[in-house]
């Protein structure tokens, strides 16, 4: 009678992600295992989406947060210590992304409010509100007319309120170039808006 021993390959084949406990799944995620990431997405994307929608009340923004969370998960999993379960860890990432999204949205709103606050004499009222809405629409159209490098510099520095150094790192350009692009963007926007008024 011949005894059949299990093959060495079968003995060392790692378990599928579906069969792993949370610490092992987190380890696979940290190692960049795409099957583990797909499993995590299948398991928890609904919970992340629901939380994001409740916090943002904007379905499109919530979808952006879901994508951000699962894009960041492999890198974030390297910091998973097992103090909480993996789902709670994942929802914590979602809350941080929601905060970041809301801060960015508030910065954009403040920047748009600053852009709309041009000197226009006269009392506040319905006419003034109409003027501000029209000006906002004209500013958005004028931004579309800027060359992309100038638009990137303007949005990063004026709308996102980043420093020229931070914008330079993001745009992969020298800081002096960002400052030059920002100068030209401001001048071009002034010219475009003055041309509309003229």
BELQUIZI-V963495 format. One record per backbone hydrogen bond with DSSP energy under -1.0 kcal/mol. CO is the residue of the C=O (numbers start at 1). NH is the residue of the N-H. E is the energy in kcal/mol with one decimal. If there is no record, write none. Layout:
co & nh & e
CO & NH & E
CO & NH & E
This chain:
co & nh & e
7 & 11 & -1.6
8 & 12 & -1.6
9 & 13 & -1.1
16 & 19 & -2.0
17 & 20 & -1.5
21 & 25 & -2.7
22 & 26 & -2.9
23 & 27 & -2.0
24 & 28 & -2.4
25 & 29 & -2.6
26 & 30 & -2.7
27 & 31 & -1.5
28 & 33 & -2.5
29 & 32 & -1.7
33 & 37 & -1.9
34 & 38 & -2.5
35 & 39 & -2.2
36 & 40 & -2.6
37 & 41 & -2.5
38 & 42 & -2.7
39 & 43 & -2.5
40 & 44 & -2.6
41 & 45 & -2.4
44 & 48 & -2.4
45 & 49 & -2.7
46 & 50 & -2.5
47 & 51 & -2.3
48 & 52 & -2.6
49 & 53 & -2.7
50 & 54 & -2.1
51 & 55 & -2.1
52 & 56 & -2.4
53 & 57 & -2.6
58 & 62 & -2.6
59 & 63 & -2.1
60 & 64 & -1.8
61 & 65 & -2.1
62 & 66 & -2.4
63 & 67 & -2.4
64 & 68 & -2.4
65 & 69 & -2.9
66 & 70 & -2.1
67 & 71 & -1.8
68 & 72 & -2.4
69 & 73 & -1.3
72 & 76 & -2.8
73 & 77 & -2.9
75 & 78 & -1.0
76 & 79 & -2.2
77 & 80 & -1.5
85 & 89 & -2.1
86 & 90 & -2.5
87 & 91 & -2.6
88 & 92 & -2.0
89 & 93 & -1.7
90 & 94 & -2.0
91 & 95 & -2.3
92 & 96 & -2.0
93 & 97 & -2.3
94 & 98 & -2.5
95 & 99 & -2.5
96 & 100 & -2.3
97 & 101 & -2.6
98 & 102 & -2.8
99 & 103 & -2.7
100 & 104 & -2.3
101 & 105 & -2.4
102 & 106 & -2.6
103 & 107 & -2.4
104 & 108 & -2.3
105 & 109 & -2.3
106 & 110 & -2.6
107 & 111 & -2.6
108 & 112 & -2.7
109 & 113 & -2.4
110 & 114 & -2.4
111 & 115 & -2.6
112 & 116 & -2.2
113 & 117 & -1.4
116 & 118 & -2.5
125 & 129 & -2.4
126 & 130 & -2.4
127 & 131 & -2.3
128 & 132 & -2.5
129 & 133 & -2.2
130 & 134 & -2.5
131 & 135 & -2.7
132 & 136 & -2.4
133 & 137 & -2.1
134 & 138 & -2.4
135 & 139 & -2.8
136 & 140 & -2.3
137 & 141 & -2.1
138 & 142 & -2.6
139 & 143 & -2.5
140 & 144 & -1.5
143 & 146 & -1.2
147 & 151 & -2.6
148 & 152 & -2.9
149 & 153 & -2.0
150 & 154 & -2.7
151 & 155 & -2.9
152 & 156 & -2.6
153 & 157 & -2.3
154 & 158 & -3.1
154 & 159 & -1.0
155 & 160 & -3.2
156 & 162 & -2.5
163 & 167 & -2.7
164 & 168 & -2.3
165 & 169 & -1.8
166 & 170 & -2.0
167 & 171 & -3.0
168 & 173 & -2.0
174 & 178 & -1.9
175 & 179 & -2.4
176 & 180 & -2.2
177 & 181 & -2.8
178 & 182 & -2.6
179 & 183 & -2.3
180 & 184 & -2.4
181 & 185 & -2.5
182 & 186 & -2.6
183 & 187 & -2.2
184 & 188 & -2.7
185 & 189 & -2.6
186 & 190 & -2.4
187 & 191 & -2.5
188 & 192 & -2.7
189 & 193 & -2.6
190 & 194 & -2.6
191 & 195 & -2.5
192 & 196 & -1.6
193 & 197 & -1.9
194 & 198 & -2.6
